[in-house]
Amino acid sequence: MNSGLRRYLMIGGILIVGYLVIQYFKPKPTNWAPTYLSEDKIPFGTYILRQRINDILPNTTIKTVQSAVYNNLKEKPNGQSNYFIIASNLKVDKLDYLEMVKYMQSGNNIFIAAFQIQGVLLDKLKLQITSDFNFQNKRKYPINFVNPSLKRELDYYFDKGISGQYFSKVDSTRAIVLGKKQDEFANFIQYKFGKGSLFILPNPQLLTNYSLLREDGLDYAAKALSYLPKAETLIWDEHFTRPNTKDSSVLRVLFKYDELRWAYYIALFSLVAFIVFEIKRRQRIIPVVERLKNTSVEFVEVVGRVYYQQRNNRDIAEKKVNYLLEYIRTKYRLKTSDLDQEFKASLINISSVSADIIDELFEEITYLKAGQMVKDQQLIRLNKLIEQFYKQDQ
């Protein structure tokens, strides 16, 4: 190996190592995904809220649950409690709603902070949520409380569009407006159910790390959560935010990381492309296969033509009579060696065939056994009587 090539290889190796070191130590980009998980320290996690919740609700025990709302409220702890849900998307079905109403009527309270609410909850409360969100997130919307003791002289302003949600439709006969956006649209409301209440905040990002790191955000969150009365327990529901930990898919590790997921997609696409091109290049011409003929039908037609051409009526009649007698022996366990009156009486009693048909049929059989010549009309009559016997004996 000459010195020039060795120099180029050394420079190339150094550059590759340097690139790998830079990629390893470069700062990770900020994750702006709204997870609302209590252990996440990213901007839209709820780590700070979980750590400081007892500053707002002192002497309250935090109980984390991950089951459906119906199950959690059915198994609620003893004593007064508050139920807290923060999520991007909340879906409440009829059973959940009925259990929520019973829970609140008994003196407990529910606080919901969700960006999107689905199910029966909006219909029951006659609510409609609208957003002024824009992709640049540059506009700051002023929000404030309605209660004079909580309302700040200077409105709260938040960037990133985290206060852009509001209620465009509110049932004024039931809802109590606790906060407004731009001093016009309700963005924090309360519904009373018996001894308890339901609080709904359509801007859950106001309770995340990004907001609570600011003095304004911390003050707003504290005032909003202060509407929850003192209770022994705060039930923190993670059912709508916690990923399914019971995923047993063999591909769960691949889909957990973006790099592995894309590697899987590329490999799958390459395999499909390879199969398509290989089939196109190597596939042989598919021969035309003629449909199989029904040889049974042809056989019957041939046998029928032979009997018709030979005109052997006696042979046909004897075969039909033998088949009939075999049928009687098999079904009724009668001896057919003597076709006397006793035999006919027994057959009439145990079968469902009329006596007239049996008498006429056995007259023809007796005539046949006498060795007389069988004409076409006699064969046709014998065949009709046998068919009537089978039909009535069903």
Secondary structure, 3 states (H helix, E strand, C coil): CCHHHHHHHHHHHHHHHHHHHHHHHCCCCCCCCCCCCCCCCCCCCCHHHHHHHHHHCCCCEEEEECCCHHHHHHCCCCCCEEEEEEEEEEEECHHHHHHHHHHHHCCCEEEEEEEEEEEHHHHHHCCEEEECCCCCCCCCEEEEECCCCCCCCCCEEECCCCCCEEEEECCCCCCEEEEEECCCEEEEEEEEECCEEEEEECCHHHHCHHHHCCHHHHHHHHHHHCCCCCCCEEEEECCCCCCCCCCCCCCHHHHHCHHHHHHHHHHHHHHHHHHHHHHHHHCCCCCCCCCCCCHHHHHHHHHHHHHHHHCCHHHHHHHHHHHHHHHHHHHHCCCCCCCCHHHHHHHHHHCCCCHHHHHHHHHHHHHHHCCCCCCHHHHHHHHHHHHHHHHHCC
